[in-house]
Amino acid sequence: MANLTSVINVNVPTDVKNEANKLFNNLGLNMSTAINMFLKRAIFERGLPFEVKEYNPTPNKELLEALKEGDQIIKDIKNGKRKPYDSPEELFANLDKE
């Protein structure tokens, strides 16, 4: 039985192709071999051979605390517990008085 092959044309940005070629050459591979390895691994895994997920960064503890503090400041201003300032200069002038 003959070993049949097929051609796949893939459009990628030139810089991505060049970087991938450099990487694969350093690994002793060419583009065709690397793509074949990817496809065979995907078949073996019955899916992509790496995790694919939506980018949705989780804020760290400090950011969550700052957001909570900001929400409290807004509530305090609305409830008359804090004085709002129209400019940074006004805020700093008031701080200098204290």
C-alpha positions, 0 to 999 in steps of 0.5 A: 500500500502506498503512503499517501499524503495531502497538502494543507495550506495554512495562512499565518502571519509571516513573523509567526512562521519565521519564529516557528521555523527557528524553534523547530530548526533548533529542535531538529524539525522542519515545519511539516514534521512539527505540524504532523506531530501536532495533528497526530497528538490531537488525534491521540488526545481526541482534542487539542493537545493543550488547554484552550480557554478564554482569557479572563484574568482574575483580579488579585487580592490587592485589587479586589480590596482596592475596588471594595475600598473605592466602592465604600468611598463612593457610598460614603460620599453619597451618604454625606460621610465623606467630602467630595473634591473637584480636583486633586489640588482641592484634596491636597489643600484640605490634607494640608489643613489637617 
